[in-house]
């Protein structure tokens, strides 16, 4: 999944961590600012979230 997320750097995504979170539309959204070494950096309003790629079940591109 690391290769897939690298092409979305600069775009807004929603990351889901399980099948249930995807079905209930509960996820973490933000702009992908960096993707390397198995981690992505999501920039949200005033926060930066570092998420392990292995924990992501699926993701959706918003813009």
Secondary structure, 3 states (H helix, E strand, C coil): CHHHHHCCCCCEEEEECCHHHHHCCCCEEEEEEEEECCEEEEECCCCEEEEEHHHCCEEEECC
